[in-house]
Amino acid sequence: AVVSTQSTGMVSNIMFAGFTISWVLLRLMFLPYKVVTSSIFESTSVIGLWPANPLYCSFLITLQILHIYWFTFILKLLIKIATTGDDVEEDTRSEDEEIPSSSEEDKKGK
């Protein structure tokens, strides 16, 4: 059965919307307000003084900063889809980097 490109574009847009909603809810809301906050403020009352707690909390904060940074890419793609009406078709994270094939390298070397 051949699937039309229009239906695959619609499915990819729906999946991207679900991904974006889950990213916002879980990584930008639940993680900082529940996990990071409790690990910083409530962990000592639960597990006592744990020597690696500051390191653990700094890793969680770094992870949260990375989530915010990655969300900027998601937001840019969401804006692109909303303004142009295009479907989610390709991964635009790489900036036109092409890996030269061995035949191209042979031509350059000669």
VOLOKE-992175 format. One record per atom (N, C-alpha, C, CB): residue in one letter; x, y, z. Coordinates in pm, whole numbers, padded with zeros to 5 digits, always signed. Each point is the difference from the previous one (the first is absolute). Glycine has a CB too. Layout:
VOLOKE-992175
AXYZ;...
end
This chain:
VOLOKE-992175
A+00085-00118+00000;A-00085+00118+00000;A+00089+00123+00000;A-00185-00123+00122;V+00156+00214-00210;V+00076+00123-00012;V-00065+00106+00088;V+00074-00059-00236;V+00008+00123+00318;V-00049+00104+00089;V+00026+00134-00067;V+00042-00141+00208;S-00142+00226-00214;S+00018+00129-00067;S+00088+00091+00085;S-00225-00025-00111;T+00294+00116+00042;T+00088+00092+00071;T-00078+00099+00083;T+00168-00025-00181;Q-00292+00053+00142;Q-00082+00092+00078;Q-00034-00059+00137;Q-00093+00095-00212;S+00060-00224+00216;S-00034-00062+00127;S+00124-00020+00087;S-00193-00114-00110;T+00307+00086+00048;T+00122-00013+00081;T+00042+00134+00057;T+00072-00194-00140;G-00094+00302+00064;G+00032+00133+00051;G-00089+00036+00117;G+00075+00068-00226;M-00203-00103+00217;M-00093+00029+00108;M+00036-00082+00124;M-00182+00052-00169;V+00216-00178+00148;V+00038-00086+00113;V+00127+00052+00066;V-00107-00198-00112;S+00205+00240+00032;S+00124+00052+00058;S-00027+00129+00076;S+00132-00106-00185;N-00220+00191+00138;N-00033+00122+00072;N-00072-00030+00132;N-00015+00121-00219;I-00074-00219+00218;I-00069-00039+00123;I+00099-00059+00100;I-00212-00043-00131;M+00303-00041+00083;M+00101-00059+00089;M+00092+00108+00055;M-00009-00214-00130;F+00046+00313+00048;F+00085+00109+00047;F-00073+00084+00105;F+00118+00004-00222;A-00247+00019+00202;A-00078+00075+00100;A-00004-00077+00132;A-00139+00104-00184;G+00119-00235+00177;G+00001-00081+00122;G+00135+00002+00068;G-00174-00143-00100;F+00280+00135+00020;F+00135+00007+00055;F+00023+00134+00069;F+00082-00154-00180;T-00125+00264+00117;T+00020+00133+00058;T-00077+00016+00130;T+00034+00092-00230;I-00157-00139+00232;I-00080+00008+00123;I+00063-00082+00112;I-00208+00034-00138;S+00253-00155+00106;S+00062-00083+00103;S+00132+00061+00047;S-00109-00203-00099;W+00183+00266+00008;W+00127+00064+00038;W-00027+00113+00100;W+00101-00058-00226;V-00198+00141+00195;V-00031+00113+00089;V-00050-00051+00135;V-00056+00143-00199;L-00036-00238+00197;L-00057-00046+00127;L+00102-00075+00085;L-00221-00016-00113;L+00296-00075+00052;L+00088-00086+00079;L+00137+00062+00027;L-00120-00193-00096;R+00180+00254-00003;R+00138+00046+00015;R+00012+00145+00041;R+00062-00165-00167;L-00162+00246+00138;L+00008+00141+00038;L-00088+00035+00118;L+00052+00050-00235;M-00145-00140+00271;M-00085+00028+00115;M+00021-00101+00113;M-00168+00102-00156;F+00149-00230+00126;F+00009-00101+00105;F+00141-00012+00056;F-00187-00124-00110;L+00286+00114+00023;L+00138-00019+00047;L+00048+00112+00091;L+00046-00123-00209;P-00058+00252+00169;P+00052+00102+00092;P-00082+00019+00126;P+00091+00112-00198;Y-00223-00125+00188;Y-00083+00029+00116;Y-00012-00116+00098;Y-00124+00156-00143;K+00140-00276+00096;K-00011-00115+00090;K+00136-00061+00031;K-00226-00044-00093;V+00299+00006-00009;V+00124-00075+00021;V+00113+00089+00049;V-00071-00159-00178;V+00098+00267+00105;V+00113+00087+00038;V-00027+00069+00133;V+00053+00037-00243;T-00174+00015+00261;T-00033+00068+00125;T+00010-00094+00120;T-00149+00153-00128;S+00095-00273+00114;S+00007-00092+00114;S+00142-00050+00024;S-00236-00069-00047;S+00315+00053-00058;S+00138-00046+00021;S+00085+00108+00066;S-00022-00150-00199;I-00010+00276+00174;I+00078+00107+00062;I-00045+00028+00142;I+00034+00100-00226;F-00165-00089+00248;F-00051+00047+00129;F-00046-00111+00095;F-00067+00204-00118;E+00020-00316+00068;E-00058-00101+00086;E+00085-00126+00016;E-00219+00088-00068;S+00324-00101-00010;S+00075-00126+00003;S+00074-00021+00131;S+00025+00019-00246;T+00023+00087+00308;T+00074-00019+00125;T-00090-00049+00113;T+00156+00179-00072;S-00284-00142+00069;S-00090-00049+00104;S-00038-00146-00021;S-00088+00233+00026;V+00100-00281-00150;V-00038-00138-00031;V+00119-00094+00015;V-00176+00084-00157;I+00289-00050+00096;I+00115-00091+00000;I+00114+00046+00089;I-00062-00062-00229;G+00047+00178+00291;G+00106+00051+00085;G+00106+00070-00084;G-00044-00183+00165;L+00158+00205-00102;L+00108+00069-00069;L+00074-00098-00090;L+00024+00164+00190;W-00044-00150-00319;W+00063-00086-00100;W+00110+00082-00067;W-00215-00136-00038;P+00340+00091+00043;P+00110+00082-00052;P-00010+00034-00149;P+00140-00106+00174;A-00203+00021-00252;A-00009+00025-00145;A-00123+00081-00038;A+00122-00213-00037;N-00202+00256+00133;N-00123+00073-00030;N+00025+00129-00078;N-00099-00098+00205;P+00197+00180-00169;P+00023+00122-00079;P+00037-00031-00146;P+00073+00114+00209;L+00006-00218-00229;L+00035-00040-00136;L-00122-00049-00076;L+00231-00059+00078;Y-00311-00022-00013;Y-00124-00052-00060;Y-00094+00115-00037;Y+00024-00212+00134;C-00042+00307-00045;C-00088+00114-00027;C+00056+00087-00113;C-00074-00003+00240;S+00204+00020-00245;S+00058+00079-00109;S-00020-00070-00134;S+00169+00095+00158;F-00163-00228-00160;F-00029-00074-00124;F-00146+00018-00042;F+00177-00169+00060;L-00268+00167+00036;L-00141+00021-00033;L-00026+00141-00053;L-00061-00166+00175;I+00128+00264-00117;I-00015+00138-00047;I+00058+00015-00140;I+00010+00084+00237;T+00105-00147-00262;T+00060+00002-00133;T-00092-00066-00102;T+00229-00003+00102;L-00290-00108-00064;L-00094-00068-00088;L-00120+00090-00030;L+00073-00221+00093;Q-00120+00295+00006;Q-00112+00091-00023;Q+00039+00113-00095;Q-00088-00054+00228;I+00209+00105-00216;I+00048+00103-00092;I+00006-00055-00143;I+00133+00107+00186;L-00086-00230-00200;L+00004-00063-00132;L-00141-00020-00056;L+00213-00115+00063;H-00309+00080+00021;H-00138-00015-00046;H-00054+00132-00053;H-00034-00183+00167;I+00064+00293-00100;I-00045+00131-00047;I+00067+00034-00132;I-00035+00075+00237;Y+00164-00104-00249;Y+00072+00026-00126;Y-00057-00084-00114;Y+00207+00053+00132;W-00233-00180-00108;W-00057-00086-00103;W-00141+00044-00037;W+00140-00190+00084;F-00213+00243+00013;F-00136+00047-00029;F+00001+00117-00096;F-00072-00078+00225;T+00180+00157-00226;T+00007+00109-00097;T-00001-00055-00143;T+00128+00140+00167;F-00064-00254-00191;F-00003-00062-00132;F-00141-00050-00033;F+00242-00066+00026;I-00308+00007+00072;I-00136-00047-00021;I-00092+00118-00031;I+00040-00195+00155;L-00022+00304-00082;L-00082+00119-00021;L+00025+00061-00138;L+00002+00041+00247;K+00124-00037-00290;K+00030+00052-00134;K-00067-00084-00107;K+00219+00086+00083;L-00216-00217-00069;L-00065-00087-00097;L-00151+00018+00006;L+00188-00164+00019;L-00244+00179+00098;L-00143+00023+00015;L-00043+00130-00067;L+00004-00129+00215;I+00076+00233-00199;I-00029+00129-00064;I+00010-00013-00152;I+00087+00123+00203;K+00014-00197-00249;K+00016-00021-00145;K-00120-00073-00058;K+00249-00006+00029;I-00296-00095+00041;I-00117-00076-00047;I-00124+00089+00001;I+00102-00214+00087;A-00118+00295+00018;A-00119+00084+00011;A+00000+00113-00104;A-00008-00053+00244;T+00125+00108-00276;T+00003+00113-00093;T+00001-00044-00146;T+00120+00130+00173;T-00052-00239-00204;T+00009-00042-00141;T-00104-00105-00036;T+00241+00051+00007;G-00293-00120+00091;G-00097-00105-00028;G+00064-00129-00050;G-00163+00178-00050;D+00294-00187+00057;D+00069-00121-00044;D-00020-00111+00101;D+00170+00138-00122;D-00145-00260+00078;D-00005-00115+00088;D+00137-00022+00063;D-00183-00103-00139;V+00186+00024+00245;V+00126-00040+00061;V+00060-00105-00092;V-00079+00051+00239;E+00178-00013-00317;E+00054-00092-00099;E+00142-00044+00028;E-00148+00105-00161;E+00230-00015+00208;E+00140-00034+00014;E+00055+00055+00130;E+00026-00003-00249;D+00087-00051+00288;D+00068+00044+00120;D+00089+00117-00038;D-00007-00233+00103;T-00022+00351-00052;T+00075+00119-00040;T+00109+00037+00099;T-00204+00079-00115;R+00240-00170+00202;R+00103+00034+00098;R+00136+00016-00062;R-00131-00121+00169;S+00164+00044-00271;S+00131+00015-00063;S-00008+00108-00106;S+00056-00242+00043;E+00046+00321-00051;E+00002+00115-00089;E+00065-00034-00134;E+00009+00151+00201;D-00079-00219-00288;D+00046-00033-00135;D+00139-00064-00003;D-00137+00188-00081;E+00163-00272+00177;E+00127-00071+00001;E-00013-00125-00085;E+00057+00088+00230;E+00033-00103-00325;E-00003-00118-00084;E+00126-00080+00024;E-00140+00118-00173;I+00125-00246+00181;I+00114-00088+00015;I+00047-00037-00140;I-00082-00091+00224;P+00207+00127-00257;P+00046-00031-00135;P+00015-00150-00019;P+00118+00221-00009;S-00157-00267-00107;S+00014-00142-00029;S+00145-00030-00035;S-00238-00012-00080;S+00272-00114+00080;S+00138-00039-00027;S+00040+00038-00141;S-00021-00187+00161;S-00071+00187-00256;S+00036+00038-00137;S+00031+00149-00008;S-00145-00185-00089;E+00075+00269+00168;E+00030+00143+00001;E+00135+00025+00063;E-00243+00051+00011;E+00277-00127+00094;E+00130+00016+00064;E+00112-00042-00093;E-00106-00038+00223;D+00083-00067-00303;D+00101-00044-00095;D+00025+00105-00106;D-00067-00236+00042;K-00039+00303-00087;K+00015+00103-00102;K+00076+00120+00055;K-00212-00077-00106;K+00186+00112+00233;K+00070+00114+00060;K+00146-00031+00024;K-00212+00071+00106;G+00239-00194-00072;G+00138-00039+00031;G+00087-00009-00124;G-00085-00123+00196;K+00027+00107-00313;K+00077-00016-00124;K+00025+00130-00069;K-00093-00223-00025;
end
